[in-house]
């Protein structure tokens, strides 16, 4: 499932004109996610917008973007809308709006300002907060960004008892062999647990993950599709080579900013696919012209762009 970018004009305003009538214009050429392993020639028909930029957008903008994606529903069969916000009332409003549009589900970040502290109290508080959000939902803890570190398996065990439409979470954590496996085992393995780090997709699949929400699906989905199909065929060494290709590509993309930023991956999206999704919004600084040229040159040296 591709976490699509919120597209902006150079002045920072929302650019709905680039929301594609079919996902193939995003450079996505494989079928991924929700328990489906392997790849085919059809465009990916699953998207989850916008994991990162939703928090920097107004409620009105987020509704407009959700409406634009839902207008593509005949071409994008599964659309999950990220409704998490700093205010619970905004989250509820966005969730009701997404449900009214017929979204496949909603995804919810935890509150990132008043962070829960003690593990047991935290997960209890979070499921109570989560229960007040419109269903169904996919959880997006993302501790690296939110700094909310909870036991996700513990949360899921409580959540399935209290939230009938809780369907799973995006596991953006390095511990796929420990906490990740525990999440996979909750409710008899009936929940959907997405791998959240591009760099560890092969490792996650080796532990039992069958799907992911990874940024590279926007512009380099074939490598991820290779990992899923090769692992399914038992070709572990070849799958590790496909994983290395993802890591190497991300290394090039992260080089100008010395690590992951939305600005860097948006610039890469534009260079690799030709679809201009625009700059990032502050406080994330857009790439400078020199940084963009450096990125273009490095990608060109690898034969990925002209």
NORTA-V13886 format. One record per backbone hydrogen bond with DSSP energy under -0.5 kcal/mol. CO is the residue of the C=O (numbers start at 1). NH is the residue of the N-H. E is the energy in kcal/mol with one decimal. If there is no record, write none. Layout:
{{CO:NH:E} {CO:NH:E}}
This chain:
{{1:214:-0.6} {2:4:-1.2} {2:48:-2.8} {5:7:-0.6} {7:15:-2.7} {9:12:-2.1} {13:9:-3.4} {14:16:-0.7} {15:18:-0.8} {16:19:-1.4} {22:25:-1.5} {23:26:-2.0} {23:28:-1.0} {24:27:-1.6} {27:29:-0.6} {30:32:-0.7} {33:36:-1.6} {35:37:-0.7} {36:33:-0.8} {45:78:-2.6} {46:2:-1.4} {47:80:-2.3} {48:51:-0.6} {49:82:-1.8} {50:54:-1.2} {52:55:-0.9} {53:56:-1.8} {54:57:-1.5} {58:62:-2.4} {59:63:-2.1} {60:64:-2.0} {61:65:-2.4} {62:66:-2.2} {63:67:-2.4} {64:68:-2.1} {65:69:-2.2} {66:70:-2.6} {67:71:-1.4} {69:72:-1.6} {70:73:-1.6} {72:75:-2.0} {72:76:-2.3} {75:77:-0.6} {78:47:-2.5} {79:104:-1.9} {79:105:-1.0} {80:49:-1.2} {80:82:-0.5} {81:83:-0.6} {81:107:-2.5} {87:91:-2.1} {88:92:-2.6} {89:93:-2.3} {90:94:-2.7} {91:95:-2.3} {92:96:-2.6} {93:97:-2.1} {94:98:-2.6} {95:99:-2.4} {96:100:-2.3} {97:101:-1.4} {98:102:-0.6} {98:103:-2.3} {99:102:-1.1} {105:81:-2.0} {106:138:-2.6} {107:83:-3.4} {107:84:-0.7} {108:140:-2.3} {113:115:-1.4} {118:122:-3.6} {119:123:-2.4} {120:124:-1.9} {121:125:-3.0} {122:126:-2.9} {123:127:-2.3} {124:128:-1.7} {125:129:-2.5} {126:130:-3.6} {127:131:-2.2} {128:132:-0.6} {129:132:-1.0} {130:133:-2.1} {136:106:-1.2} {137:167:-2.1} {137:168:-0.7} {138:108:-2.2} {139:170:-2.9} {140:110:-0.5} {142:145:-1.2} {142:146:-2.9} {143:147:-2.1} {147:149:-0.8} {148:150:-0.8} {150:152:-1.0} {151:155:-2.2} {152:156:-2.6} {153:157:-2.3} {154:158:-1.9} {155:159:-3.2} {156:160:-2.7} {158:161:-0.6} {158:162:-0.9} {159:162:-0.7} {159:163:-3.3} {162:164:-0.6} {163:166:-1.9} {165:137:-1.0} {167:192:-3.0} {168:139:-2.2} {169:171:-0.7} {169:194:-2.4} {170:142:-0.5} {170:172:-1.3} {171:173:-1.3} {171:196:-1.9} {172:144:-0.5} {174:176:-2.0} {175:180:-2.6} {176:181:-0.7} {178:182:-1.8} {179:183:-2.1} {180:184:-1.9} {181:185:-1.3} {182:186:-0.7} {183:186:-1.0} {185:188:-1.1} {186:189:-1.3} {186:190:-0.6} {186:191:-0.7} {187:190:-1.2} {191:193:-0.7} {192:169:-1.5} {192:194:-0.6} {194:171:-3.3} {195:213:-2.5} {196:198:-0.6} {197:200:-1.5} {198:201:-1.4} {200:204:-2.7} {201:205:-2.7} {202:206:-2.1} {203:207:-0.9} {204:207:-0.8} {204:209:-2.3} {205:208:-1.4} {211:195:-2.2} {212:214:-0.5} {214:217:-1.6} {215:218:-1.9} {216:219:-1.1} {216:220:-3.5} {220:223:-1.0} {220:224:-0.8} {221:225:-2.5} {222:226:-2.2} {223:227:-2.0} {224:228:-2.3} {225:229:-2.5} {226:230:-3.0} {227:231:-2.5} {228:232:-1.7} {229:233:-1.5} {230:235:-2.8} {231:234:-1.1} {234:236:-1.4} {235:239:-2.0} {236:240:-2.3} {237:241:-1.4} {238:242:-1.9} {239:243:-2.2} {240:244:-2.1} {241:245:-1.7} {242:246:-1.4} {243:247:-2.4} {244:248:-2.9} {245:249:-2.0} {246:250:-2.7} {247:251:-2.1} {248:252:-1.6} {249:253:-2.3} {250:254:-2.9} {251:255:-0.9} {252:256:-0.5} {254:257:-0.7} {254:258:-0.7} {254:259:-2.2} {255:258:-1.1} {261:265:-1.8} {262:266:-2.3} {263:267:-2.0} {264:268:-2.1} {265:269:-2.2} {266:270:-2.0} {267:271:-2.2} {268:272:-3.0} {269:273:-2.0} {269:275:-0.6} {270:274:-1.8} {274:276:-0.8} {275:277:-1.0} {277:8:-1.9} {281:284:-1.8} {283:285:-0.7} {288:292:-2.5} {289:293:-2.3} {290:294:-2.2} {291:295:-2.2} {292:296:-2.8} {293:297:-2.6} {294:298:-2.1} {295:299:-2.4} {296:300:-2.6} {297:301:-2.2} {298:302:-0.7} {299:302:-0.6} {299:304:-2.6} {299:305:-0.5} {300:303:-2.0}}
